[in-house]
Each structure stands twice: as C-alpha cells, then as structure tokens.
Amino acid sequence: MKKGTKKTIINVILILFVLSFFFGPTGHYGKVLLNRIFASAPPIIEASQREKLGDFDWKLKDAEWNFFNFERSKGKVVFINLWASWRLPSEAELASIQEMYDAYKGKMDFYIITNENRPPVEEFMEKHEYTFPVTYLIIGEKMPINPDVVPASYVIDKSGNVVIYKEKIADWSNDKVYTLLDTLIAE
C-alpha cells in the first residue's frame, strides 16, 4: 500500500471516529462530554456592581409537589439553577452542580428549578443518580428572576445580593466557586 493511501485511510478513520461523537448512539454522550470539557467557572460580580434580588416573596413547589415560599431562604446563601432535562447544556452542567451540592448541602440552600412535570424529571434524576433537591416552577407565579433563560444560575449572598449570574453552562465544582461559597457562608 502506498504511503499516501495509508495516510488517507487513517484520516478517514479519525474523521469517522470524531463524527461518532456527534451522530449515532454515542452522539448525545459525546456532546454532553464536550460541553463539560469546555465549561468554565462562572464569573463573580464585583461587589460594587452587585444588585439585590428583587423579591424573596415568591412561590415554588418541592419534589413532593408541595408549595412553599422562597422567603424561607432569606438571610442564607442560595444557589439557584434553572434547567430542563431535555436541554443538553443543562444535562452537561448538572454533574458539577451535584458535586457542589454534595460539598455544601446543609450549609446553604439549593434551588434546582425546572418547569417540567414530575415524571420525566424523576426519570432523569434516577437515570443520572442525582440527589440534589428538585424545585418546580409555578407557571405564571411572579419571580424576581427570568425563568425563560435555561440554563441560568445565580449565587445569592445572605444580604440578598446576586454575587454570580451565569447564563448557559458553567463548571460549579471548582476552587474558585468553593472559595467564594466558603467566604459567603462565613460572613
């Protein structure tokens, strides 16, 4: 076999291998993996630029479908993530959120909010073995954040200031975020 022909065959095989990450049975998992690889730590808002969360008086539903008021988190460090099980960026981001939840559960409040129905969410959570608490949006209920941007995340300090706002995917399980959370919790 000629040297040029061998190189062409190797190139075709490599191209097919790369394409298999985007199409076919492994395509979905390849895309999730690439999203995770390229996710970076979210930007921290400078103290002078931080805005207060407009209102703590809004209602949500917990995993058992019970109504509660967000006011229960007033005076606490809060993480909010808006997500959807059918959105690939959300799926990619949730692994780092689970790691952050494992490290900080009981030290701060977590609201991983979706507007989906329970059955597909419960199936998704079980499939991925996520244990963070799922919160359900009440469609039409007033909210101080925009529920239409998915995924989107917020970190709110004890005074109600938005310390991080990140649209799209971020890596939440890293030293930069953990150092910030440790500081906010200790205040």
SVG drawing of the C-alpha trace seen along z (x, -y; Angstrom):
<svg xmlns="http://www.w3.org/2000/svg" viewBox="-50 -50 55 52">
<polyline fill="none" stroke="black" stroke-width="0.4" points="0.0,0.0 1.3,-3.5 2.2,-5.8 -0.4,-8.4 -3.2,-5.9 -2.4,-4.7 -2.5,-8.3 -5.8,-8.8 -7.3,-5.7 -6.1,-6.8 -7.6,-10.3 -10.9,-8.8 -11.0,-6.6 -10.2,-9.5 -12.9,-11.6 -15.4,-8.8 -14.4,-8.4 -14.9,-12.1 -18.2,-12.1 -19.4,-9.2 -19.3,-11.7 -21.9,-13.8 -24.1,-11.3 -25.3,-7.8 -25.8,-6.2 -22.7,-7.8 -23.6,-11.3 -25.5,-12.5 -22.9,-11.5 -20.2,-13.0 -21.9,-16.3 -22.5,-16.3 -18.8,-15.4 -17.7,-18.2 -19.9,-20.7 -18.4,-19.6 -14.9,-19.9 -15.4,-23.4 -17.4,-24.7 -15.6,-27.2 -16.0,-28.7 -18.8,-31.3 -17.7,-35.0 -18.1,-36.6 -19.8,-40.0 -17.7,-42.8 -19.0,-43.9 -19.8,-47.4 -21.8,-46.0 -24.0,-43.5 -27.7,-44.0 -30.1,-42.8 -32.6,-40.1 -35.8,-42.0 -38.1,-39.9 -38.0,-36.8 -41.8,-36.5 -42.4,-34.0 -43.8,-30.5 -42.3,-27.2 -43.1,-23.5 -40.8,-21.0 -40.1,-17.4 -43.3,-16.1 -45.2,-18.9 -45.8,-20.9 -46.0,-24.6 -43.5,-26.8 -42.3,-30.3 -38.8,-31.3 -38.7,-33.6 -37.6,-30.6 -34.1,-31.3 -33.9,-35.0 -30.6,-35.5 -29.0,-32.4 -26.5,-31.8 -28.6,-30.5 -27.8,-28.7 -30.5,-28.8 -30.2,-27.0 -32.9,-27.0 -32.7,-23.8 -34.6,-21.4 -33.9,-17.7 -34.3,-17.9 -31.7,-20.7 -28.2,-19.2 -26.4,-22.1 -28.4,-21.6 -27.6,-17.9 -23.9,-18.7 -24.0,-21.2 -25.8,-19.2 -22.9,-16.9 -20.9,-19.8 -24.0,-21.1 -24.3,-17.6 -20.7,-17.8 -21.2,-21.3 -24.4,-20.1 -22.5,-17.2 -19.9,-19.6 -22.3,-22.3 -25.6,-20.6 -26.8,-21.8 -24.5,-24.9 -26.6,-26.8 -29.9,-26.5 -30.2,-24.9 -33.0,-25.6 -32.5,-23.5 -35.7,-24.7 -37.5,-23.3 -40.8,-23.9 -41.3,-20.3 -43.8,-17.8 -42.6,-15.3 -42.4,-12.0 -39.8,-13.0 -37.8,-14.8 -37.9,-11.9 -36.8,-9.5 -34.0,-11.8 -32.8,-12.2 -32.9,-8.4 -31.0,-7.7 -28.2,-10.1 -28.3,-9.3 -28.6,-12.9 -29.6,-13.6 -29.9,-17.4 -33.4,-18.7 -35.5,-19.5 -37.8,-22.5 -40.7,-23.1 -41.6,-26.4 -45.2,-27.5 -46.1,-28.8 -47.4,-32.4 -46.1,-32.9 -44.2,-36.2 -40.4,-35.7 -37.5,-38.1 -35.5,-36.2 -36.2,-35.4 -37.4,-31.8 -37.2,-31.8 -33.4,-31.6 -32.3,-28.0 -29.8,-27.1 -29.1,-30.0 -27.7,-30.2 -27.4,-32.6 -25.5,-32.7 -27.1,-35.0 -25.4,-36.1 -27.0,-36.4 -27.9,-40.0 -29.8,-39.1 -27.1,-40.4 -26.6,-38.5 -22.9,-37.5 -22.9,-35.3 -25.3,-35.4 -24.4,-33.0 -26.4,-32.3 -25.6,-29.0 -23.4,-26.2 -20.8,-26.7 -18.5,-24.5 -19.7,-24.8 -17.4,-22.3 -14.1,-24.2 -11.9,-26.0 -12.9,-29.5 -16.6,-28.8 -15.9,-26.9 -13.6,-29.7 -16.4,-32.2 -19.0,-30.0 -16.8,-29.4 -16.4,-33.2 -20.1,-33.9 -21.2,-31.2 -18.7,-32.5 -20.0,-36.1"/>
</svg>
